[in-house]
């Protein structure tokens, strides 16, 4: 799965739902694992309505963890790093 740019149609296809359903059931003891959460479709873009996909929480965590491990969120981190250091001054 390409986690850098998530294809909503791929996630919500019959095959995609079947794959995710079996994965998600492993986490059914976690509180709120199936609640809806907004995910950025493209890891290289900021959050905005056109870049948002509604997914269940365990999908959000799985995709964001993969993005962090693969370095896809680094560009966002670099972009906002200067903003946080300016606020501290």
Buried (B, 14 or more C-beta within 10 A) or exposed (E): EEBBEBEBEEBEEEEBEEEBEEEBEEBEEEEEBBEEBEBBBEBBEEEEEEBEBEBBBBBBBBBBEBBBEEEBBEEBEEEEEEEEEEEEE
